[in-house]
């Protein structure tokens, strides 16, 4: 099965675009034709690691699937009902595709791995373990709780960022307006009056001239720099350097460290409780941290665990994980309660990250207002200093 992007004309003659799952382009073309939708263009969608459906839709779907399985509904029938209840679009298409595969006898985890853009790798692994242990509803409930917790943390960050982003955008817009539109007018007045200008005013006029004469070039250079940075980040070595540098940034590095620790603990716990061997769970959990530096350290720890070391003693010296991780892992492994210890680490790390993020953003708001006040005050002062000098000369006469 593959994902396609299709442009088609619907029954009302309107041109529409959507994403669908099908065996090949010919199958999708025939399917659209049967639905009285005339295909215009069908192209295979490029691979991506991101979810096609948002988490807020995936979580209810997992809950519904869990409830139906607990009620004794077979997996293929559950997916058929979910597809019938889903709105028209890509979601219904891949649910129907999953239903067809499961109805033919394929296990759910094998079908999930055919849709990597919808089902992340660790989701398929947890489902596989749940199927093998006959604990699939419990595995689905754990996955739903995991995705819901991550989405709540992201919503908290987005809500907290709204005001600082607005203030920052207003600051940049105001500075650009002053430099491009207001400062040149005052520069003409000062030049006509032949006033001696203080250093602050001269600097502001030079900055205004640079913005007006080379503004397009500066924007282009900034865009090229962003593109080059993005290309570098996509390379393993470049991504490692960026992640390493972020860890050294005050406050931000601490937030990133705790978020990555929470992700690692959550994924490792899900896989461990689902019965995945520890070495396999560590390999998957390391990749899913989303941080190359911590991933490399976890893979080194995995190699040490394979040689017989306990996990709490396997991380390399000078690792970048928070200090509370090792005591929690040691207590969990010693007592045979690694899953409970990982849940504690997950909750504590996520809570610390949330607290520090909110605190940092709360401090960022007055900082941005202070910067805005300082910049606008400096620009106003550069205007008034020559005028004060002129008025002083007139009074002296």
N, C-alpha and C positions, 0 to 999 in steps of 0.2 A: 504494500500500500504506500501511496505517496500523497503529498499535499500539493494542490494546484491552485493557482489564482486564475479565476475565470471572469471575463467580461461577457455579459449576455443581455438580451432584451427580454423583459418579462411579459406576462400576458397582457398588461396594459400598454405595452409598447415603450416602456421606460428603460433606459440603459442603466444597468446595474453592474456592480462588481462584488465578488465574494471569493472566499477560500473554501475548497472542498477536498475531501479525501476520496481517492479512487485508485484502482489498480493501475490505470494508465489514462492518457488523455482521451483515447477513443472511448473508453468506458464512461468517463465523465461526460463526454459530448453526447453519447447516447442517453445517459441519465437525464441531462438537462433537456434534451429534445422530448423525452417522454413526459417531462413536467411542463411542457409547453413553454419552455424558455429557450430562445434561439441563441446558441453560442456565437460569439463574435471573435473572442480570442481566449485561448487556454494556454497557460504557461506553468511550468512546474515551479513551485516556490522554493527559494533557496533555503538551505539548512540554517537552523538557528537554535540556540540553546534556550531561548525564552519561551515561556508558555504562550500558546495561542489564546487561551482563555484566561481572564484575570483570576487571581486567587479568590476574590470574593465570590466567584461562580464555582470555582473548583471545590471549595470547602463544603457548600451545601450539597454538591453532587456526591462527594464522599460520604456525607452523612446519610443521604437518601439511599445510596448503595448499601451502606452498612445496615440501615433499618430493614431494607427489603431482604437482605441475606439472613438477618436474624429472624425474619418472619417466615423463612422457609422458601422464599422465591429463588429459583435457580438463577445463576449468573447471567445466562443469555437472555432470560426473560426480564431480569432486572435492567439490563442495558437497553432492551427493546422499549420498556416502559419509560426509561429516562429519555430515550431518543424521541418518543412520541410527545413527551411533555416539554421538550426543549423547543425554543423558538426557531424559526427557519434561519439557517445560516451555517457557518462552519461547525458550530457545536453539535448540531443535529447530525451533520454529515459524518463526523468522526465517531459519534456515539453509535450510529447505524453500522459503520464499518467495524467497530469493536464488537457489536452484537453479532454480525455475520461471522467474524472469526471465532468468537467464543461458541457460537452455535455449531460450528464445524468441529468442535472438540479441542480447540486450542486453549491452553491455560491463560488466565487473565494476565499474568506477569509477562508471558511471551508476547501477547498482543500489545501490552503497554510498551515493550521495547521497540515495537514497530512504529510507534508514534512518539519519538523523542522530543518533539516540539511541544507536546501536550503533557506527557508523563516524564518528569525528571528521573534520572538514573536511580536515585535512592528510593523513589516511590515504587518503581518496578521491583527493586530488591526487597523492600519491606513486604510488598504484596506477594512476592514469590515465597518468602519465608512464612507469611501467614497462611498461604495455601498449603504449603508442605506440612505445617503444624496444625492444620485444621482450625486456625485461629484468625481467619480472614476478617471477620467483623471487628475484632479487637485491633487488628493492624490498621484497618481503615479509620477507626476512631482516633488512634494515635496520630496518624498522618493528618487528619483534619485538624486536630488540636495544634499540631506543629505548624501547619500552614497558617492557621488563624493567629497564632502568637506572633509569627513573623510579620504578617500583614498589619497587625495592630502596632507593632513597633515602627513600621514604615509610615503608617498614618500619623503617628505621633510626631515623627521627624518632619513630615510634610506640613502638618499644621503649624509646627513651631517655626518653620522656615518662611512662612508666608510674609509676615511683617518685616523681617530683615531683608528679604529680597525686594519688597516694595520700596523700602527706604534706600537700599543700595541703588536700585534703578532710578529713583527720583534724584539721588545725589549725582549720579553720572549724567543724567539728562540735564540737570540744572547747570552743572559745570560746563557741559558742552554748549548749552545755550549762551552762557555768559562769555565763554571764550570766543565763540563764533559770531555772536551778534551784538553783545554789549561792549565788550572791551575795545573792539575796533573804533566804535564811536568816540569813546573817551580818548583813545590814542590820537584821533584826528584833532580833538579839542586841545589836548596837551601840546601837540605839535604846532598848532596855530598860535597858541599863546607863548610858545618857546619857553616853557617852564622847565626848571631843573627837576628831574624825576628821581625819586628814591629807588634803591635797588629792587625793592619788592615790586614796584610799578613796572620797572624795566623788565624784570623777569616775567611778569604777567603778560606784557605786550609781546615779548618774544614767544611765549607759549601760544598766545592767540595766533600769531603769524604762522607758527609751525602747524597748528591745527588747520588753519584755512588753506595753506599752501600744500601741505603734505597729508591732509586728513585721509584721503582715499588710499594713499600708499601705506599709511600707518595701519588702517583697517585691513588692507590686503596682507601686510606682514603679520598682523595678529592672526588672521585666518590661516595663513600658511603655517604659522607656528603651531596652531591648534591641530591642524591636520597632521603635521610631522609628529607632534606629541602623541596623537591617537595611534598613528602607525607604530611608533616606538613602543607604546604600551601594549599593543597586540603581540609584540614579539616577546618570547619568554624572558630573555635577558632584560629587556626594557621594562616589562611589567614588574620583574623582581626589584629592579632599582627604584621604581616609583613606589612600590609597596614598602620598601625599606625606608625610603625618605619620609613617607607618611607616618610611619611608626615613630619617627624622631620629632615630629611636630608636637609641641605641647598641646595638651587637651585633645586635639583631633586624633593624635596617635593613640591615646588612651581609649578613646571611644571606639576607634576601629579595632583595637586589640580585644576589647570586651565583646564587641559584636561578632568578630570572627570566632572567639572562644565559645560564645553561645551557639553559633551555628554548628561548630564542630561537635559540641556536647550533645546538641539535639539530634543531629544525624547519627552520631555514634550510638546514642541511646536507642533510637528507633531500630537501627540495624541489629544491635546487640539483643534487645528484647524480642526481636523477631527471629532470633536464632541464627543470625549470620555469624560465621566464625570471626574471631576478633581481628585476625590479620586482614581478612577481606573487608570487614567493617572499617578498619583504620585506613585502608587504601581509599575507600569511597569517601569517608569522612574528611580525609585530608584534602581531597580535591574540592569538596563542597564548602570548605572554609571560605573560598573566594579570595584568598590572600596567599600570594606565592611564597612569601617568606615563611609564614606559619605552615603552609603546605609542605615545604621542603623539610622543615624541622619535624613534622609529624611522620613523613615518610622515613626519615632517619630513625625515629623512634620505632616505627613499624619493623624496620630491619633488626633493631635490637630486641624487640619482643619476639621476633622469629628465632632469635638465638637463645631465648629462655628468660630474658629479663622481664620483670613486671612493668606494666605501662607507666606507673608513676616514677620509676627510676630510669625509663628508657629515653626520655627527652634529652637532647644534647645540653651540655652546660652552656649557660648564657642564653637560653632560649627566651623568646619574646612573649610567652604566655603570662597571664597574671599570676601573682604568687599564690593565690588561693587554689589554683588548679591541682598542684601536686599533693597537698594534704588531703584534699577531697578524694582524689583518685586512690591515694594510699589507703584511706579509711575504707573506701568502697571495695577495693580488691582484697584487703585483709579480711573483711567481714563477709566476702562473697556477695556483696550488694553493689556491683559496679553500676547497674542500671539506675538505682536510687541515687548514687553519688553523681552520676552524669546529669540526672534531672536537677539535682541541687545546683550543680555548676551552671547548667543552662539557665535556670531561673535567676540565680544570683548575678551571673554575668550580664544577662539581658536587663535586669533591674538596674545594675550599676551603669550600664551603657545608656539606658533611658534617663536616669537621673543626671548623668554628666552631660548628655546631649541637651536636655532642657535647661540645665544651669548655664551651659556655654551659650546657648541661643538667647537666654535671658540677659546675659552679660553683653552679647553681641549687639542687642538693640540700643542700649545707651552708648556703646562704643561708636556705632554707625551715626547716631545723632550727634555725638561729639565731633566726629570727623566732618559731618555735614556743616555743623556750626562753625568749625575752625576754617574750613575751606571758604564758605561764604563770607565769614568775617575777614579773612585775609584778602579776598577779592574786593570787598567793600573798603577795607583800609587802604588798599592800593589806589582806589579812586579818590579817597578823601585827603590823603596826605598831600598831593600836589595842590588840591584846592585850599587846604589850610595854609600851605606855604604861600599861595597867591594872596589870600586874604590877609595874611600877616604882612606881606610886602605892601599892600594897599594901605593898611593901617599905619605902617611906619612912615609912609609919605604924608 
